[in-house]
Amino acid sequence: MRANAEVRWIPVRDAGDVRMGKQLSPASREAAGQFPYLRVANVHLGRIDYADVNTMGFSSREREIYGLRPGDILLNEGQSLELVGRSAVYEGADGVYCFQNTLVRFRPSEQVLSAYAQVIFERWLATGVFAAIAKQTTSIAHLGSERFAALDFPLLPLAEQRRIVEVIDAVSAQERAIEASIAKLDMLKVSVMAELASMELGAFEGILERGPQNGIYKPASSYGSEGTPIVRIDSFRGGPSDFTRNLLRVSLSAGEVERYGLVTGDVLINRVNTPELVGKSTAVGRLVEPTVFESNMMRCRVRADRAVPTFVETWLGSSLAKTHFRMRAKSAISQASINRSDVRSCPFPRLDVPRQLNFLKRLAAVRDQQQLEEVELAKLGDLNRGIIDDLLDSGGRARARSAP
């Protein structure tokens, strides 16, 4: 949404007053007239946290200089490089708080709305404008009040500023509503998964047709750009996976491919991994060519009349199954391992195939709705960014006139 009015680019210092806060010193800690002040720890993106506020001495004159007014914007002056310039609008009472020199205060002039300036500053943070002008010292980056004040600010008539803020506020309200909906769907998904914990349990071995079988070991020299695709420990995260691309290849004999070849519906379980990931599992989906699996995992083939592979995948990702594997795992330095017995003895719900399918249908409905909401949320995020990008593109990206 490009602004109708022409953008006029002026230095930030001409758009408002830029000031560093008061430096904390041993004398100020002990001085009379202790007064609350805000620091980096209080200023988050778009909000100010008043839960942990310190005090130091401010004279009457200093309170006039460093006192905050509603509409002032505080920016992190000293922060990590990706967070330097993080900002929020002060909306408290006039003169209740001052601010430290770890922050820069921007007090908008009469020709700039605070909300509009905050929109610009948030976009500068996201697009790396602040990081580009910051000076790094050890692990801390410093924005610099002079460097900040020299940035070109896109000035519009107040009516245009107000229009942009109103549109962004409306989009942001939709974003918050969708985020709340996604959070509710998360809770519903947890509730559906929690039903598994209340079911009567048998043993995993009761649904197995074959396995567990360890995968194939091959030395590093056998791997290359040609050969048979092989599923490795980092080929899946747990849950649904895609083994049709991005797999390493290994040189194998026809007999090895036959013995360790995967078919759709096989369930793979990591037998060696970090303690928190041991037992990570997936059901094999579509394959486009013969594919095998590596020795740090086990393959299980389930009976079609007793289990649905995707239900098995879902179950093995549940807290009960994960707890079982972690309790049975054998630790060695930073790794843990499970064996065939641990897999066969894993608890598994006494649930027939129709009820497994019904459970998956209910869970898929929640996940599908959540995915739709996430897509819509992403679109709104793109719209919000596009509004400001159009504005900045209309006169060139923010730049510093000078960078002392």
N, C-alpha and C positions, 0 to 999 in steps of 0.2 A: 504494500500500500504506500505508494509514493505521496509525500506531502504535496498539497496543491500549491502552497506558497514556496517561494524560492528560499533555499537554505542559505543562511549567511554564516560563514565560518569565522569565529572569533576565538582568541585565546581563552582558556578556562578562567584565567584571572580577570578577564573582562566580563565574564558571565556571572561572577560572584566573588566573594572574598575567600581567599585561601590562606589558612593559617595552621601552623604546627601547634601542638599542645605544649603544656608545661613539662619540663624535664623533672623526673623524680630524683630527689637527692636525700642524703641523710638528714640535712637540715630541714627539708620540707616534711620529712616524716615526724619530726619532733616539734615543729613550729606550732604556734597557737593558730587558732582558726582552722582546724581540721575540717575538710570539706570533701564530699564524695566526688570521685572522678572516674571516667570511663577509660578503658585501655583496650588493647587488641583482643584480649580474652572475652570482652563484652560484645564486640561487634562481629556479628555473623552476616551471612549473605541475606540481606533484606530484613534483618531483625536485630534488635539489641537485647541482650540478656542482662537483667539487673540483679540476678541471684547472687553474684559474687562481686561486690563493688568495694574497692579500697578507698582510703582517704589520705589526703596530705594537706599541708598548710597552703592556703590561698589568702592573700591580702584582699581588701575590698577592691583595689584597682585590678588585681589579677582576676578576680571573679567577674569583673566587667569584660576583661579581655578573653578569658577562657570559658566563661559561662555559656551553656548551650541554650539555644532557643528552638521552639518547635519548627521543623522544616530544615534545620541544619542537617547536613549529610556528613557522616564520619567514615573515613576510609582508612584501612590498615596501611600504615606507612612501612612498618617492618614486619615481614611475614615470609613464609616459604614462597618461592618464585611463582607457583601456580595460584597462590592466594593473595599475593600483594595487590592492594587496591580493592579488596573485598569491602563492601560498603553497606550502610543502612541509614535510613532517615530517622533522626531523633524526633520522637513524637511526645516526649514528656513535657512536664511543666517548664516554664521559662525560669532559667537560673538555678534549677535544682541540682544539676550536675555540671562539672567541668570536664576537661579531657586532658590526657597525657600526651607527650610528644611521640608516642608510638602510633598516634593517630594523626591524620590530617583532616581538618574541618573545612568543608565547602559550604559557605552560606550564600545561597542563590540571591542574585539581585532581583529587582522588581520585574525584570524582563524574562525571568526563568522560573518555571514551576519546579518545586522540589521533586515531585514525582517524575517529571520528565527527565530531570538531570539524573535521578537514580536509575531510570531505564537505560540511559546512555552509559552510565558508569558500569552497570551490570553487564552490558554488552561488551564494553571494553575489557572487562575482566575475562569474559568467556572467549573473546577472540584474540587474547594475548597482547592487547595494546599496552596494558600496564606492565606486563612482564617484559615487553620489548624496551621500555625506558628505565626499568629498575636497575639498580646497581647491586651486585651480589657481594656480600661480605660473609665468608664462611658459609653457613647454611641459611643465613638470613638475607632476603632481598629487601632493598629500601626503595620506596616509590620516589621519594624526594619531592618536597612541596614545590620547588621551582620547576622541576621537570614536569610534574603534574599540571602546574599552572600554565605551562607553555603549550600543552596539547590543544589542538584545534577543536572547538566545541560547535556542534551544529545548531545554530540559533534559528528558531522559527518564531513567528508571531504567537502570542499566548493562546489564541484560539486554536491554532494548529497543534500546539503542544498539548492542549487539553484534549483535543480530538484523539491524538495518538495514545495518550494515557488512558482515555476511556475505552478505546478498542482493546488495548493490552489488558486492562483490568477485566474486561468482559471475557476475553480469551482465558485469562488466568483463573477466573471463577469457574469456567467450564473445566479447566485442567484439575482444579481442586475437587470438583464434583466427581470427575472420572477417577481420580486417585482414591477418593473415598470408596467408590464402587469397587475398584480393584482390591482394596483392602478387605472389603466385605467378602468378595469372592475368594480371597486367600483364606479367610476364616472358614468359609464354607468348604473349601477344598481340604483344609485340615480336619474339619468335622467329618467329611466323607471318609478320609483316610483313617481317622480314629475308630471308625466302625470295625476295621479289621482287627483291632486289638481285643474287641469283645467277642470275637468268633471262637468257636471250638477249634483247637489246633491239633494237627497231626504232625508227621515228620515229612520233610522234603523228599526223602527217598521214596515215599509212597506214590509220587507222581512221575518218577523217572523211568524212562525207557532205556536210556544208556547214560553212562558217565557216573560221576564226574571224570573227565579225561584231561590230563595235562597236555598243553600244547607243545609245539616243536621248538627245540633249541638249535640255533645256527650261529656260528661265529660271525663277527662283524664283516669279515671278508666275503661272506655269502650275499651280503646286501648290495644292491645297486639300482640302476635305472631300469633294468629288465628283470623278468622273472614273474613269480606269482605274488599278488598282493598279500600282505600279512597284517593282521590286526595286532597292534601292540598295546602296551599299558596306557599310552597317551592317546589312543585312537578313539576313546569314548569317555564321557564324564560320568556315566551312570544314568540310566533311563534311556530314552530313544536315541538311536545313533544312525549314522550314515556311513556305510562301508563301500560306497560306490566310487569314492574318489579320495585323493590325498593320503593314500596308504603307501608305505614303503614297500619295496619288492625284494624278494629273496629267491636265490637259485635252488630249486628242489627237483627231486626225481618224481616221476609219475606216481610211484608208490607212496611217497610222502604227501603229495597233493591229495591222493585218495584217502589216506589215513587221517590227515589233519584238516581236510576240506570242510568248510562250513556250509550249512544249508539254512534257508529261511526258517525261522522258528527256533534255532539253537539258542541256548542261553549261555552267555559267557560271564564268568565270575573271576575277578582278580584274586589270585591266591597269594600274591606278594605285592605289597604296596606300603605306603605310610600307614601308621596305626589308624588314622581316621578314614582312610580310603580302602583299606583291605575289605574285600567282599563287594566292591563296586561292581555293578552288574548291568547287562543290557541284553535284550532279545535281538537276534540278528534279523534285519529286515531284508529289503530287496538287494540282491547281488547281481552284478552285471558280468562277472567272470569268476572262475574258480578262485577262492580266497581261503587262506589258512589262518591259524592263530598261534601266538607265541607262547613260550613255556611258562611265563609268569601268570598265566590264567588257566582256568578249567572250563571245559565245555560240558554242558548238560543238554540232553535231548529228552523232552518231556512227552508223556503219553497224551495223544490227542483226545482220548476219551476222559482224561482226568484233569487236564490243565490247559489254559490258553497262555501261550508264551508272553503276550503283553501283560497279562495279569501277573504272571510270575515275575516279570521285570518290575512291575509296580510294587509287588509284595517285597521283593528283595531290596527295594529302596525305602521301605518303611522302617520306623524306629525299632520295631521288635526284631526284625531280621538283622539290622545293623548292630544292635546291641548283642545279639547272639554271636556274630562274627568277631566283634571286638573282645568279647569275653573269652572266646576260644582261641584267639590269635596268639601266636608265639612271637615274642619280640626279640629283635636282634639289632642293636644300635638304633638307627632311625627307621628301620623297616619292621613290618610284622607280616606273618604268613599264616594261612589256614590250609588244611589238608582236605582230602576227600571225605573223611569221616565228619569233619566239621560241617561240610556242605550237606551231606546226607542227613545229618541230625538237626539241621536247621528247621525250626517250626514252620508249619505251613497250614493255612486255614482248611478245615474240612468243608469245602465249598464245591459243589458240582459245577460243571462247565456252564450251564445256563445262568446260574447265579453269578459266576465270575464275569460272564458277558454283560449281565445287567449292571454289575458294579462298575465295570469299565465304561459303559454307556453313560451312567450318571456322572462319573468323574470327567469324562470327555466333554460333557455338556458344560460343566463348570470351566474347564480349561479353555474350551472354544470361546465362551463368552468373555473370559479374561483376555484372551488373545485379541478379540475384537476391540475391547476397551483399550488395550495397550496400543493397538494400531491407531485408534482415534486420538489417544493421548500424544502419540508421536506426531500426528498431523497438526495438532494444535501447537505443539512445541515448534514445529517448522514455521507455522503461521506467525507465532510470536517473534521468532528470530527474523523472519522475512520482513516484518514491519520495520524493524530497526535497520536491517541491512539495506532496504530500499532507501531509507532516509540517509544513511551514511554514504551509500553509493551515489547519491544524487549530487554530492559535492566532493567526493574523494574520501578515502578512509582517514580516521583520526591520525594526526601527525603532530610532532613537536616542532615549533618554530625554532626552538633552541634547546639544547640538552646539556646544561652545565654539568 
